[in-house]
Amino acid sequence: MPLPAFVPSVADDIRDAIDAELRGIEDDHDVRIIFAVESGSRAWGFPSPDSDYDVRFVYAHRTDWYLSIRPGRDVIERPISDELDISGWDIRKALGLLIKPNPVLLEWLSSPIRYTWDEALCDALIGFSQKPAHAVSCLYHYLNLGRGQYESHIQGGGELKLKKYFYALRPALTIRWIRLNEDVIPPMNLQALASELDLAPDVLEAIADLIDRKSRMLEGEGADRIASLDALMEAEFEWAAKTAMKTEKQRLVGEADRLFRHVLRVCDDR
């Protein structure tokens, strides 16, 4: 079975509801949202029919908000509903995380589902995100994320949930990407990862079958272990554990400060 085409889509009524929430956040908090994207399984490429919408955004206050003795809260969150999970980070927090860099924020910037997107400012953020060396930081993140899921929910025995397979498999494939493409930020969705990693035909077929099954099954439904995927995950986690070494993080504070001030000037002028 070939990998199914990944066609990111959001129903018009859901998109309208998300847009209304985002506009409400701007009005309630007097902020400008720079970008808002989908971050969960719908952007990763393996949603279930009942998957919720994980909306993540980065925003900026007016300049005066930052000129305070006591720093304000750098996160905005909306109450989680059955369908919507919406939260965001302040631009100063986001730039500080990009310096490290932060793999989650790198994923947001590469999400295939965008709700709000300031083209010029996002181009600047993406350009900045590509300057810090990202491989080691990302390697630790995906090793801890994937191996934890694998050991707890797959290797540990007991009833296996289908979505837990994906929560271990996507980090393993991302590790493989980092191993083979150290200087290129990994794509967010599973289809792009799997199709560009020179995987064996039986592995690709197993991944395609899992994606197809998950598209028709509810979140909590079970699954059986798949030997070829287990072997892939174990091999990638073992490589990452042996390879990951702490290195001095590249500091780009001066450039981050300049980009931060540029974002504030743009947002103040609107």
C-alpha positions in Angstrom: 0.0 0.0 0.0 1.5 3.4 -1.0 1.6 6.2 1.5 -1.6 8.1 1.3 -1.4 11.7 0.1 -1.4 14.2 2.9 -4.1 16.8 2.2 -4.3 19.2 5.2 -7.8 20.5 5.5 -10.1 22.2 8.0 -13.9 22.4 7.7 -15.1 25.9 7.0 -17.2 26.1 10.2 -14.3 25.0 12.3 -12.0 27.5 10.7 -14.5 30.3 11.2 -14.7 29.3 14.9 -11.0 29.3 15.3 -10.7 32.7 13.5 -13.3 34.1 15.9 -11.4 32.9 18.9 -8.1 34.4 17.6 -9.7 37.7 16.9 -11.2 37.6 20.4 -7.7 36.9 21.9 -6.3 40.0 20.0 -9.1 42.2 21.4 -9.1 40.8 24.9 -5.4 41.0 25.4 -4.5 43.9 23.1 -2.0 41.9 21.1 -1.3 41.2 17.5 -1.1 37.5 16.5 1.9 37.0 14.1 1.0 33.5 13.2 -1.5 30.8 14.3 -1.2 27.2 13.1 -2.4 23.6 13.7 0.0 21.7 15.9 -1.5 18.3 16.6 -2.3 15.1 14.7 -4.2 17.0 12.0 -0.9 18.7 11.1 1.2 15.6 11.7 -0.7 13.8 9.1 -2.5 11.1 11.1 -5.8 12.5 12.5 -8.6 10.3 13.8 -12.2 11.2 13.0 -12.7 12.6 16.5 -9.3 14.4 16.8 -9.5 17.9 18.3 -7.9 21.0 16.9 -4.6 22.0 18.6 -4.2 25.7 17.6 -0.9 27.3 18.6 0.1 30.9 18.0 2.8 33.5 18.6 1.8 37.1 19.4 3.2 40.5 20.3 2.1 43.2 22.7 2.5 46.9 22.1 6.0 48.1 23.0 4.9 49.8 26.2 3.8 46.5 27.6 7.4 45.3 27.7 8.7 48.4 29.4 7.7 47.3 32.9 9.7 46.5 36.1 7.8 43.3 36.5 7.5 41.1 33.3 4.0 40.1 32.3 2.8 36.6 31.6 4.2 35.3 28.3 1.5 32.7 27.6 -2.2 33.1 26.5 -4.5 30.1 26.8 -8.2 29.7 26.1 -10.3 27.1 28.0 -10.1 23.7 26.3 -13.3 22.5 24.7 -14.2 19.2 23.1 -13.0 20.5 19.7 -10.6 23.3 20.3 -7.3 23.6 22.3 -5.9 27.1 21.7 -2.8 28.6 23.3 0.1 30.8 22.3 3.5 32.3 23.3 4.7 35.9 23.5 7.2 36.8 20.8 9.9 37.5 23.3 9.5 34.0 24.7 9.4 32.5 21.2 12.6 34.2 20.1 14.3 33.1 23.3 13.3 29.5 22.5 14.4 29.7 18.9 17.9 30.5 20.0 18.2 27.2 21.8 16.5 26.1 19.5 13.1 24.7 20.5 11.8 21.7 18.3 8.2 22.4 19.1 8.4 26.0 17.8 10.3 24.8 14.7 7.3 22.5 14.1 4.9 25.4 14.4 6.8 27.4 11.8 6.6 24.4 9.4 3.0 23.5 10.0 1.0 22.8 6.8 -2.2 24.2 8.3 -2.1 27.9 8.9 -5.0 30.0 10.4 -3.1 33.4 10.6 0.2 34.1 8.9 2.0 37.4 8.6 4.1 36.6 5.6 6.9 39.2 6.2 7.3 38.6 9.9 7.1 34.8 9.6 9.7 34.8 6.8 12.0 36.7 9.3 11.3 34.2 12.1 11.9 31.2 9.8 15.1 32.8 8.5 16.3 33.3 12.1 15.2 29.8 13.1 17.6 28.3 10.5 20.7 29.9 12.0 21.2 28.1 15.3 22.6 24.6 15.1 19.5 22.5 15.7 20.5 18.9 15.4 21.6 18.2 18.9 18.8 20.0 20.7 16.2 18.3 18.4 17.8 14.9 18.9 17.4 15.1 22.7 13.8 16.2 22.3 12.7 13.5 20.0 14.7 10.8 21.7 13.1 11.6 25.1 9.6 12.0 23.5 9.7 8.8 21.3 11.6 6.5 23.6 9.3 7.3 26.5 6.2 6.5 24.4 7.8 3.3 23.1 8.9 2.0 26.4 5.7 2.9 28.2 3.0 1.9 25.7 4.6 -0.5 23.2 7.5 -2.3 24.7 5.9 -2.4 28.1 3.1 -4.7 27.0 -0.6 -4.5 27.8 -3.2 -3.1 25.5 -1.7 -0.9 22.8 -3.6 2.1 21.5 -3.1 2.9 17.9 -2.3 6.6 18.5 0.5 5.6 20.8 2.2 3.9 17.9 2.2 7.2 16.1 3.5 9.1 19.1 6.6 6.8 19.1 6.9 6.4 15.4 7.0 10.1 14.4 9.9 10.9 16.8 11.8 7.8 15.5 11.4 9.0 11.9 12.4 12.5 12.9 15.6 11.1 14.5 16.3 9.2 11.3 15.8 12.5 9.4 18.3 14.3 11.7 20.8 11.4 11.2 20.6 11.6 7.4 19.9 15.4 6.9 21.6 17.1 9.9 21.5 20.6 8.4 17.8 20.5 7.3 15.0 21.1 9.7 12.7 18.0 9.7 9.2 18.4 8.1 6.3 18.3 10.5 4.0 15.7 8.9 4.6 11.9 8.9 4.1 11.5 5.2 6.9 13.9 4.3 9.2 12.3 6.8 8.5 8.7 5.7 8.6 9.4 1.9 12.1 11.0 2.0 14.0 8.6 4.3 14.7 5.7 1.9 12.7 3.3 4.0 12.2 -0.4 3.1 9.1 -1.1 1.1 7.6 -3.2 4.0 8.1 -0.4 6.4 6.5 2.1 4.1 3.5 -0.2 3.6 3.1 -0.7 7.3 3.1 3.1 7.9 0.6 3.6 5.1 -1.7 1.0 6.6 -1.4 2.6 10.0 -2.3 6.0 8.6 -5.3 4.5 6.8 -6.5 2.7 9.9 -6.2 5.7 12.1 -8.2 7.9 9.6 -11.1 5.5 10.2 -10.7 4.7 13.9 -11.5 6.7 17.0 -8.7 7.9 19.3 -8.9 5.2 21.9 -9.1 2.1 19.7 -6.4 -0.6 19.9 -3.7 -2.0 17.7 -1.2 -4.8 17.4 2.5 -4.5 17.4 4.3 -4.4 14.0 7.7 -6.1 14.0 9.2 -3.9 11.2 8.2 -0.7 12.8 9.3 -1.9 16.3 12.7 -2.7 14.8 13.0 0.7 13.1 12.1 2.6 16.3 14.5 0.6 18.4 17.3 1.2 16.0 16.8 4.9 15.8 16.4 5.4 19.5 19.6 3.3 20.1 21.5 5.5 17.6 20.2 8.7 19.1 21.1 7.6 22.7 24.7 6.8 21.6 25.1 9.9 19.5 23.5 12.7 21.5 26.2 14.7 23.2 25.9 18.1 24.9 27.5 20.9 22.9 27.8 24.6 23.5 24.6 26.2 22.2 25.1 28.9 19.6 23.9 32.2 21.1 22.3 34.7 18.8 21.1 37.1 21.4 22.0 40.3 19.6 20.2 39.3 16.4 17.2 38.0 18.4 17.0 41.4 20.1 17.0 43.2 16.7 14.3 40.9 15.3 12.3 41.4 18.5 12.4 45.2 18.1 11.5 44.9 14.4 8.4 42.8 15.3 7.3 45.4 17.9 7.7 48.3 15.5 5.6 46.5 12.8 2.9 45.6 15.3 2.8 49.1 16.8 2.3 50.6 13.4 -0.9 48.6 12.8 
